[in-house]
Amino acid sequence: MEDFSAIRMTPNTSFQPFPAHPSMSIDRLFPALLECFGIILCGYASGRAKIITETQAKGLGSFVSKFALPALLFKNMVLLDFDNVVWSFLWGILIAKVTVFVIVCALTLLVASPETRLSKAGLFSIFATQSNDFALGYPIVEALYKNTYPEYLQYIYLVAPISLMILNPIGFAFCEVQKWRQSQDQRQNKMQIVVVVVLRVLKNPIVLMVVVGLVFHFLLSQRVPAFMEEFVDGLANSFGGTALFYLGLSMVGQLRKLTRSTAVALILLITAKLLVMPQICRDMVEVLDKGTTNTSSLNHSSLSNYAFLYGVFPTAPSVAIYAAQYNMELEVVTSGMVISTFLSAPIMYFSAWLLTIPWMDPKLLASELQSIGFKISIVSLVAVVWTISIMLLRKKYRRLPHMFTSHLLLAQFLVCVSMILWNFVSAQDSFALQVLTFTFLYGSLYSTYVWTGLIALSLALTKKDDELKVQPVVFVILGWGIPALIVATLLITGEKMPDNSDSAFFYGTSQIISTVVVLACSILLSGASLMALSRGTQESSYQAWEQEEDPRTHSWLENQAATESPATDRSDLRGEGGSRREAEGEDKQVARHVLLSVLLTVCQLAVLSSCLWWLFDHIPGRLYLELQVFCLMANYGQGLISFGLFGLDKHLIILPFKKRLASLWHGRKQEAEPQSAVSEEIRLTCMQFTQCHKDLCVQDIVKRRRCGARAAVGSFLGSEMADWLVRKGLARDPDEAVLYGTQLMQGGVLKGVAHKLGFQDDGLLYCFCERGRLER
């Protein structure tokens, strides 16, 4: 299985099957994953059910980070056995982390606005490089390698200081400089900033215990003193379950903070953490350990595989604490921590499973991969047909950038159809039919790559005045002409491989090189265009983004508009002033197209990695198969991404469904008996708030909110009200703030703006009963 591509490319290559004994034990992995994520879910359920409040959870987090984890690090630093350490592994992880840190930092500095550029660069770089090594990583490594390579367990404690003592201080320095620039008192010089960062690092008990543990390692000859052994063990042993439980608690309510305006940064960060980091870790260890004389071929392979698995470990919860301390991108960091944690589980399990399965016949493996592509194409075809139908019914294909998106959808349709045909044609002996199907398949597949870059380019060109300076026909010629030219050149100059069952290697190395060229050009074009789109004046560039992608603000406008007369609604919404806003916000759908470009570019990065991996590694390895499966999903499942972004049209599908559901719900609600009078406790709470706190609250948080042609005067967000209640001491934590706000709603002091939901600590709009109103 490991050399299945090489067999097709070079039939005379001798193939060496894998050794019979695996380098890891898969049997204990599933119970370990079940244990870890079971405890995480218990913590999440406890926080969700308010069994443990947010204040109590912070106390638990302080115990984990300031007592349990430092004791665990101290113990293991003292007991480390440096004689069995393969230092090339540690150097490889160091180089990989530094590389990812620099890439994320540089891209953030290029894209982010000057007001927050440095803080974002520091936090995002820490997010992409700091792994949850101890709470989640160590149990997984122990399950996989305890019986085969037990010395690998101590690597967790050796690689942790790379982030804690080298990379994190650099990120903190960026944040401190940004904080210094934004402060009114800028008398602090650069040396003072350096001192602040150094002190911040040294005051960290985790870093301190690493240093102290290393000192005691050499002073005490790798033994913890007997008088303190039980004490250290007691704290260290309490870390595992407590840390996982706290991780679950810290996830409560984080995904609610995620908005579509932060989705692009989140997608790129998760890609860097779960896709780029494992790949670079494996490559660096593969290169550095290849020349090591004391490493066997089997151990060399297991080290590079171990490096890949280490790179998949999700982001540590401590990054969210850093974001809260600097009050920067908390929504992105916390949501990313949750998503990366749950995405890492299937990736780790699938990777470990691939590394332990026995050798498989290359032809059988190629047949299985083709079957996967065939099944994905059928599902994607249905999604693409549905999305194209929505485009035709709404007539969006007449406007930019939907005009170009329609061409992308057509290319995705042809990819799915061609792949389905290839499944039947490849089994036949008709060479002409195979070449014809291959031409349609790769012509349309290359076209999807090119159209991704062209859509991003069109968004960048229409950023300022919504007018495309280039004729659309030029984009059409490039989108279809370039792929046709490349495929024609490949058919003329390429050499067809004897094994023609796999479309990915139908023309061998020439085909792979052609794919690399198209992908590289498309990724560079998309990246440059998206960076150009994100730079400049944020308000003018992303006005349509904010209008479209604030669903909670839109909800009350849509509900209010539905209650007004049809004539008034049409005049407001279809007038000269409103029509332009609608064209920018609803019809152009900048945010959705940006997300489309980002997601497809991420898929192209995976395909490019697969091609480069095959070109430069004669024996790609089992993990290459995992990347191949992902590439099949990326190539032939593009229609699912398009369906998710454009297939569920708001006005054609979602709003009619919501109105129908709302009418049924309100009809049942009217039949219910009226509520009884409020309790005495609620009445007293409302009276106290109205007489003593309401005026100050109005002054602090009530604002005029605008969306499109309408404005809500005297409104505020539920999250703003909850934060204010905590700040003023009316509630001890956000949970009590929600209860307080609920009492104010029950007493008639607050009400939701065009929604019937209770008080929530999120982005829903509320107002005081006598002040909230709609204004033209």
Secondary structure, 3 states (H helix, E strand, C coil): CCCHHHHHHCCCCCCCCCCCCCCCCCCCHHHHHHHHHHHHHHHHHHHHCCCCCHHHHHHHHHHHHHHHHHHHHHHHHHHCCHHHCCHHHHHHHHHHHHHHHHHHHHHHHHHCCCCCHHHHHHHHHHHHHCECHHHHHHHHHHHHHCCCCHHHHHHHHHHHHHHHHHHHHHHHHHHHHHHHHHCCCCCCCHHHHHHHHHHHHHCCHHHHHHHHHHHHHHHCCCCCCHHHHHHHHHHHHCHHHHHHHHHHHHCCCCHHHCCHHHHHHHHHHHHHHHHHHHHHHHHHHHHHHHCCCCCCHHHHHHHHHHHHHHHHCCECCHHHHHHHHHCCCHHHHHHHHHHHHHHHHHHHHHHHHHHHCCCCCHHHHHHHHHHHHHHHHHHHHHHHHHHHHHHHHHCHHHCCCHHHHHHHHHHHHHHHHHHHHHHHHCCCCCHHHHHHHHHHHHHHHHHHHHHHHHHHHHHHHCCCCCCCCCCHHHHHHHHHHHHHHHHHHHHHHCCCCCCCCCHHHCCHHHHHHHHHHHHHHHHHHHHHHHHHHHCCCHHHHCHHHHHHCCHHHHHHHHHHHHHCCHHHHHHHHHCHHHHHHHHHHHHCCHHHHHHHHHHHHHHHHHHHHHHHHHHHCCCCCHHHHHHHHHHHHHHHCHHHHHHHHHHCCHHHHHHHHHHHHHHHHHHHHHHCCCCCCCCHHHHHHHHHHHHHCHHHHHHHHCEEEEECCEEEEEEEEHHHHHHHHHHCCCCCCHHHHHHHHHHHHHCCCEEECCCCCCCCCCCCEEEECCCCEEEC
